[in-house]
């Protein structure tokens, strides 16, 4: 089995594969393909109540989402 594989992958073919992998890495690096920017959190409409230690509501925050909001 090893002899079959050894015959298929001679030095020229291995050099070509390494060169192609190097070119792919370079293109990916230069095009910014490896930079991962976190996705923006989608807008979630709702209501949040902030309470004090006694349990009284001291602030209400409402969130609305629309197509014109960024």
CNS distance restraints for C-alpha pairs under 8 A (distance, minus, plus):
assign (resid   1 and name CA) (resid   5 and name CA) 6.66 0.50 0.50
assign (resid   2 and name CA) (resid   6 and name CA) 5.95 0.50 0.50
assign (resid   3 and name CA) (resid   7 and name CA) 6.16 0.50 0.50
assign (resid   4 and name CA) (resid   8 and name CA) 6.54 0.50 0.50
assign (resid   5 and name CA) (resid   9 and name CA) 6.40 0.50 0.50
assign (resid   6 and name CA) (resid  10 and name CA) 6.98 0.50 0.50
assign (resid   9 and name CA) (resid  13 and name CA) 5.81 0.50 0.50
assign (resid   9 and name CA) (resid  14 and name CA) 6.16 0.50 0.50
assign (resid  10 and name CA) (resid  14 and name CA) 6.33 0.50 0.50
assign (resid  11 and name CA) (resid  15 and name CA) 6.08 0.50 0.50
assign (resid  12 and name CA) (resid  16 and name CA) 6.21 0.50 0.50
assign (resid  13 and name CA) (resid  17 and name CA) 6.24 0.50 0.50
assign (resid  14 and name CA) (resid  18 and name CA) 6.19 0.50 0.50
assign (resid  15 and name CA) (resid  19 and name CA) 6.10 0.50 0.50
assign (resid  16 and name CA) (resid  20 and name CA) 6.16 0.50 0.50
assign (resid  17 and name CA) (resid  21 and name CA) 6.15 0.50 0.50
assign (resid  18 and name CA) (resid  22 and name CA) 6.11 0.50 0.50
assign (resid  19 and name CA) (resid  23 and name CA) 6.23 0.50 0.50
assign (resid  20 and name CA) (resid  24 and name CA) 6.16 0.50 0.50
assign (resid  21 and name CA) (resid  25 and name CA) 6.17 0.50 0.50
assign (resid  22 and name CA) (resid  26 and name CA) 6.14 0.50 0.50
assign (resid  23 and name CA) (resid  27 and name CA) 6.12 0.50 0.50
assign (resid  24 and name CA) (resid  28 and name CA) 6.07 0.50 0.50
assign (resid  25 and name CA) (resid  29 and name CA) 6.02 0.50 0.50
assign (resid  26 and name CA) (resid  30 and name CA) 6.10 0.50 0.50
assign (resid  27 and name CA) (resid  31 and name CA) 5.96 0.50 0.50
assign (resid  28 and name CA) (resid  32 and name CA) 6.21 0.50 0.50
assign (resid  28 and name CA) (resid  33 and name CA) 4.96 0.50 0.50
assign (resid  28 and name CA) (resid  34 and name CA) 6.56 0.50 0.50
assign (resid  29 and name CA) (resid  33 and name CA) 6.10 0.50 0.50
assign (resid  29 and name CA) (resid  34 and name CA) 6.22 0.50 0.50
assign (resid  43 and name CA) (resid  64 and name CA) 8.00 0.50 0.50
assign (resid  43 and name CA) (resid  65 and name CA) 6.02 0.50 0.50
assign (resid  44 and name CA) (resid  63 and name CA) 7.26 0.50 0.50
assign (resid  44 and name CA) (resid  64 and name CA) 7.57 0.50 0.50
assign (resid  44 and name CA) (resid  65 and name CA) 6.98 0.50 0.50
assign (resid  45 and name CA) (resid  62 and name CA) 7.64 0.50 0.50
assign (resid  45 and name CA) (resid  63 and name CA) 4.99 0.50 0.50
assign (resid  45 and name CA) (resid  64 and name CA) 4.83 0.50 0.50
assign (resid  45 and name CA) (resid  65 and name CA) 5.80 0.50 0.50
assign (resid  46 and name CA) (resid  62 and name CA) 5.96 0.50 0.50
assign (resid  46 and name CA) (resid  63 and name CA) 5.31 0.50 0.50
assign (resid  46 and name CA) (resid  64 and name CA) 6.83 0.50 0.50
assign (resid  47 and name CA) (resid  60 and name CA) 7.00 0.50 0.50
assign (resid  47 and name CA) (resid  61 and name CA) 5.74 0.50 0.50
assign (resid  47 and name CA) (resid  62 and name CA) 4.52 0.50 0.50
assign (resid  47 and name CA) (resid  63 and name CA) 6.24 0.50 0.50
assign (resid  48 and name CA) (resid  60 and name CA) 5.78 0.50 0.50
assign (resid  48 and name CA) (resid  61 and name CA) 5.08 0.50 0.50
assign (resid  48 and name CA) (resid  62 and name CA) 6.40 0.50 0.50
assign (resid  49 and name CA) (resid  57 and name CA) 6.38 0.50 0.50
assign (resid  49 and name CA) (resid  58 and name CA) 7.67 0.50 0.50
assign (resid  49 and name CA) (resid  59 and name CA) 5.94 0.50 0.50
assign (resid  49 and name CA) (resid  60 and name CA) 4.60 0.50 0.50
assign (resid  49 and name CA) (resid  61 and name CA) 6.35 0.50 0.50
assign (resid  50 and name CA) (resid  57 and name CA) 5.84 0.50 0.50
assign (resid  50 and name CA) (resid  58 and name CA) 5.93 0.50 0.50
assign (resid  50 and name CA) (resid  59 and name CA) 5.11 0.50 0.50
assign (resid  50 and name CA) (resid  60 and name CA) 6.24 0.50 0.50
assign (resid  50 and name CA) (resid  61 and name CA) 7.96 0.50 0.50
assign (resid  51 and name CA) (resid  55 and name CA) 5.41 0.50 0.50
assign (resid  51 and name CA) (resid  56 and name CA) 5.27 0.50 0.50
assign (resid  51 and name CA) (resid  57 and name CA) 4.37 0.50 0.50
assign (resid  51 and name CA) (resid  58 and name CA) 5.44 0.50 0.50
assign (resid  51 and name CA) (resid  59 and name CA) 7.00 0.50 0.50
assign (resid  52 and name CA) (resid  56 and name CA) 5.67 0.50 0.50
assign (resid  52 and name CA) (resid  57 and name CA) 6.66 0.50 0.50
assign (resid  52 and name CA) (resid  58 and name CA) 6.51 0.50 0.50
assign (resid  65 and name CA) (resid  69 and name CA) 6.68 0.50 0.50
